[in-house]
Amino acid sequence: MSFDSVVTKCPKCGAEIEFQSKALNCDFETYNLECVPVEIANDINGEEQICKNCDSKVIINCLHIVRSVPMYIRIAVKFDQEEK
C-alpha cells in the first residue's frame, strides 16, 4: 500500500508523528508542515494520531482551507526602444 506522509513533532513531547495521505501519486514522498501540497493538506485536515511516545492525541489542521489558488492577469507591456 503506497501513500505520502506529512511528518511533524508532537507538541507535548517532541516525538515524531506521521500523517499519511493517498491524495496524490503516493510515491512515498515526505513533507513537513511548511510545504504540504494543497491536495494532501485537504485530505488529512482534521485527522488524529496518537503519539507513540506520550500517548497524546494529536490533530492536524490546515491554517486555511484551500480549494483553489487565486490568480490574476495583467497587461503585458512592451517598451519600444525608439519611443521615449
C-alpha positions in Angstrom: 0.0 0.0 0.0 1.6 3.3 -1.1 1.0 6.8 0.4 2.6 10.1 1.0 3.4 11.4 4.5 3.4 14.6 6.5 5.8 14.4 9.4 5.7 16.7 12.4 6.6 16.7 16.1 4.3 16.1 19.0 3.5 19.4 20.6 3.8 17.8 24.1 6.9 15.7 23.9 8.6 16.4 20.6 8.4 12.9 19.2 7.9 12.4 15.5 4.4 11.9 14.3 3.4 10.8 10.8 0.1 11.5 9.0 -0.5 9.5 5.8 -2.4 10.5 2.7 -3.4 8.9 -0.6 -4.4 12.2 -2.3 -1.7 12.4 -4.9 0.6 10.0 -6.6 1.5 8.1 -3.4 5.2 7.9 -4.2 6.2 7.7 -0.5 7.0 11.4 -0.5 7.5 13.0 2.9 6.6 16.6 3.7 7.0 18.9 6.7 4.3 21.3 7.9 5.7 24.2 6.0 5.4 22.7 2.5 2.4 20.4 2.3 0.7 20.2 -1.2 -2.8 21.5 -1.2 -4.4 18.1 -2.1 -2.6 16.4 0.8 -3.4 19.1 3.3 -7.1 19.0 2.5 -7.0 15.2 2.6 -5.5 14.9 6.1 -7.2 18.0 7.6 -8.7 17.1 11.0 -7.1 13.7 11.2 -5.9 12.4 14.6 -2.9 10.4 15.6 -1.8 9.1 19.0 1.8 10.0 19.9 3.7 6.7 20.4 5.9 8.3 23.0 3.5 10.1 25.3 0.0 8.8 24.2 -1.3 12.4 23.5 -4.0 12.7 20.9 -2.7 15.0 18.2 -4.9 16.6 15.5 -3.6 18.1 12.3 -5.4 21.1 10.9 -5.0 23.4 7.9 -4.4 27.1 8.8 -6.5 27.9 5.8 -8.7 25.6 3.8 -7.7 26.0 0.2 -9.8 24.6 -2.6 -8.4 26.8 -5.4 -5.5 29.1 -5.9 -6.3 32.8 -6.7 -4.7 34.1 -9.9 -4.6 37.4 -11.7 -4.0 38.7 -15.1 -2.1 41.8 -16.3 -1.4 43.7 -19.5 2.0 42.7 -21.0 3.7 46.0 -21.7 6.4 46.0 -24.3 8.5 49.1 -24.4 9.8 50.3 -27.8 13.4 51.5 -27.5 12.7 54.3 -30.1 9.9 55.8 -28.1 10.9 57.8 -25.1 
